[in-house]
Amino acid sequence: MGLNGWLIVAFALYMLLMVGIGAMYSKRNENSEDYFLGGRSLGGFVAALSAQASDMSGWLLMGLPGAIFITGISGDGWVALGLLLGTVLNWLIVASPLRRYTILAGNSVTLPMFFEHRYNDKKKILMTVSSLIIAFFFIIYTASAFAAGGKLFSSVFGLGYTVSLTIGAIVILAYTFLGGFKAVCTTNFIQGTLMIVALLAVPIFALMLMGQEGITVAQGLANNGVTDVDSFTGLMTGATPVKIISGMAWGLGYFGMPHILVRFMAVKNEKEMKKSKIVAISWVTLSLVFACVIGVVGRAFMEYGRIEKAGEERIFIEMIKRIFTEEYHMSFIGGVFLCGILAAIMSTADSQLLVSASAIAEDIYKGTLKKDADDKTVLSISRIAIIAIAGVAYVIALDPDSSVMTLVSDAWAGLGAAFGPLVLMSLFWKRTNLPGAVAGLISGAAAVIIWDYIPFAEGMTLTKVTGLYSLALGFPISLICIVIVSLLTKAPSREVTDVFELAAKREN
């Protein structure tokens, strides 16, 4: 069997496994809580790897290595550091309180539902606003995953970008549509395992091959156009204050990511939560470090002209192809590692589709439009929503020149600025009230939209003009608005503060 034959076998087996898991769980969804939250029955290992796999996406194996490949550690290494610190803080200070509070707050199965119950919002203002924000930014986020999938299939099999994009979108849609939350978490567990194996193995093999040829990393970098090796490999050298602030600000996004926070809500108990924290922090540390290593080693290992032609976001793909198909002639193994990239893409896209569908079906349709809707109807609406959201994301991703890094950064900033401050204030500041919560949601989302999408200066956005990441601005603006508006308006009722105090004391 030829090169492409073994690659096709590896990809086909992987995708059939994912769809098969979706089909298996499709019969186990008896109600909307099962479909959207898995009945709060996740074990520690599954919750941890599912949260981190759904978090990192194709950005981890394509966007970040590609950025490091071009700019070096001092350019986007700060993003990796910010994400690492954000992950650690999210698991340590948010995970357990959020799980406890969502159970007490009407057994909430979505983030918008939690906000509604937390602030006793009988007019459904928070639910409506937050659901619309989720739908808007997750369409962009899902488009980034679809674009990464299109680039993967195009690079590996030589297919046209549109055909490649369509194949990836159909597979993701199939198992998300069928299986719901448990299917997504189970596939994320497999995908998270595959991602970390690929991240660890590929740069090690590349270094072994370079060693056989007597080439050091420094020599390889110099051979591939890096004139200042120390600046390229150092974190501090050449880093400007704006780059440092922007990179570290990525970590703030974790506090507001619905597809990650929902994993905290679904963990079985506090004992399993402790396992999750250890596994998740270990996984993200290794994955971010080695994603940066791939960018540096890849620049030393690969001919620059080959990557320049393919596109820097395909550096990991080209390394796998060279190592396992050109050097070692192990096409099936190479196919398995390439599936690690597919895993990163699928693990995030499926989670985003599910959270978006829950916002539309559970929060907007049942929560606002038709409160007496039964679970069967809600499930049907959610599946229609999945198809609709995937369709819009597909259209956005049709541009073959779309940047995975840019799409992810825009969506990450919008969700992080809108929800992050409100999640923290909801859990840790009793004085936060309904008007303050609404102000925080709207101001955070609006700040990012204005900063990233509206061309103010000669056709350029403020992001382009200043170089400052919009989350670094949107997060504090949202936080300040929550505090000021809450203090200037009526204090929350005793009914609201009693539940807050109970959640703060209770241990599960």
Secondary structure, 3 states (H helix, E strand, C coil): CCHHHHHHHHHHHHHHHHHHHHHHHHCCCCCHHHHHHHHHCECHHHHHHHHHHHHHHHHHHHHHHHHHHHHCHHHHHHHHHHHHHHHHHHHHHHHHHHHHHHHHCCCCCCHHHHHHHHCCCCCCHHHHHHHHHHHHHHHHHHHHHHHHHHHHHHHHHCCCHHHHHHHHHHHHHHHHHHHHHHHHHHHHHHHHHHHHHHHHHHHHHHHHHHHHCCCCHHHHHHHCCCCCHHHHHCCCCCCCHHHHHHHHHHHHHHHHCHHHHHHHHHECCHHHHHHHHHHHHHHHHHHHHHHHHHHHHHHHHCCHHHHHHHCHHHHHHHHHHHHHHHHCCCHHHHHHHHHHHHHHHHHHHHHHHHHHHHHHHHHHHHHHHCCCCCHHHHHHHHHHHHHHHHHHHHHHHCCCCCCHHHHHHHHHHHHHHHHHHHHHHHHHCCCCCHHHHHHHHHHHHHHHHHHHHCEEECCEEHHHHHCCCHHHHHHHHHHHHHHHHHHHCCCCCHHHHHHHHHHHHCCC
